[in-house]
Amino acid sequence: MLAQRSGLEALVGRGFELHAMQAKLDLLGRCRELGKQMRIVAHSALTPVAYAQLLRQMSFVVGLGDPTASPTPLEGLANGAAFLNPHQFPRLQDTQHPPLAIMLGPPYVYQYALGNASELLAAAERASQHRFASYVPESHTLNATVAAVCKSILNKPTQACGPRQ
């Protein structure tokens, strides 16, 4: 965690503003002083709408290695925030979010070695320079969800449910 903290300190030193949910602040050191030392804006529980609005203001979401395959990177992508996906060096396939590591690259997902402050900083700078409005993976669209429900739950082919527009 100390190596990851140095990466976050590098981001703050470069002028990035960091936001964290209170639960993540506890994970990063279990003390409220961390927010003051590193200029982290702490947020208590947010409504889904407020959380989406916050993400729309961000250039990126930093993965800290846990939880694996969290929904937060997908929320970020849908709201225009790239995901900085940590991997365990030297095994690039051991990432926080394996599906995104396989499906996407820049400008949506940037890989960095967990604990490597210079890689994290470089990924953050690239994400800030290459903004996008929104990205929703095809497998997470309404049509894909309808198809999955038709196939799995209703035991009907997708066509039987009718197209969704």
N, C-alpha and C positions, 0 to 999 in steps of 0.2 A: 504494500500500500504506500510505503514511503516513496518508491520510485514513481508511482502514479501521481502522488501529490506533487512531485517536482515537475511533472508534465503539466499539471493544472497551474502551478505557479508560473511556468513559462508562458502559458496562454495569457494569464493576467498581466505578466510583465510586458507582453507584446500589445497590450491594450484591449484584449477581449474581455467582455463582461460575462461572468459565469452565473448561471441560475441553477438552483438545485431544489428538488423537493426535500422536505424536512427529513424523510426517511433516508434519502441518499446522504445528507449531511451526517446523520448518525453513523452510517456505514463508513464514511471517510474519516472518522476519527472519534466519533462518539462525544463530541464536545461542541458547544455553540461558538466557542472562540474561533474555530476554524473559519467560519464565515467572515468574521472581522479581519483576521489575519490575511485572508486571500481575497477579500472583496467578493465573496459569493453572495448573491441575492437569494435568500432562503424563502421558499414558498410553502405555505401550509397546504392543506387539501384544496385543490381547485376544481371547479365544475368542468365538465368536458368542454364546454364552449370556451371558458376562460383559458383552459390548457391549450386548446387549438389556437386561440388568439396569441398566446405567448409563443408557441412554436412558430407561428407565421413571422414573428419578429426576429427569429434566430437564423443564423447562417448554417449552423450545424448542431447535432446532438452528439455528445461524446460518450462512447461506450466505455465503461470501466471494467468490463470483463464478466459482470454478473448483473442480472440473471441472463442465462443463455436463452436466446431466441425470444427476448422480451418484445412486447408489442410497441414499446416506445419508439424504436427506429422506424417502424411503419407509420406511426402517427406523425413523426417528424417529416418523413418523405411526403406524406399526403398534404402536409402544410408547408412544404418548400424548404425544409431543413435537411441538409445532407447528414448522413450517419458516418461517424468516424468509428470504424469497426476494429477493435483490438484483436490481435492474434498472438498466440504464444510462439515466440521465436524459438527455433527456426521452422516450426510447423505451421505454415500459413493456413492450413485447413482447420486448425484448432482456433476458431474465432468465436466471438460472443454471439454472432448471428450467422451461422453457416449458410442458410438459404440466401441471404442477401450477398454474402461473399461469393457465392456461386453465380447468382443471377445478374448482379449489377456491379458496375464500376463507376468511375467518375462520370458525371458530376454528382451522382446520387450517393455512392458509397466509396469511402476512402479507407484503405487498410493501413494500420500502423501497428508496430510491435509494442505490445503491452509493456509499459515501463520505460519506453524509449521516448524521452521528452522531445528530442529533435524531430523524430518522425511524427509525433502527435502535432507539434507546432506546424510542420510543413503541410500536413493533411488539413489542419484548420485554416491555414492561409489559402490553400487551393480551393477549399469549400467556400470560403468567403469571396473569392474572386469569381467563382463560377456558380452563381445563384440560379435557381429554377423556381417556377411557380408552384408546381405540385407534381408528384409522381405516385401513382397507385399501381403496384404490380398487377398484371392481368389476372393472376390467380386470386386476387382480392377484390375484384370488381363485382358489381351487383350481378351481372350476367353469369360470372363464374360461380357465384354463391347459389344462384337459382339452379344452375346445372347440377351442382353438387347435391343440393336438396332433392331435386328430382331423381337423381340417380341413386342416392344412398337411402333416403328416407321413404320416398314415395314409390321406389322401384319402378320408375317410369323413365323412358328416354327423355332427354331434354326437350325435344320437339313437342312432347305431349303437354308440357307445362306452358308452352307458348313463349314467344320471344319477349324479352323485357327491354323497353326503350327508356 
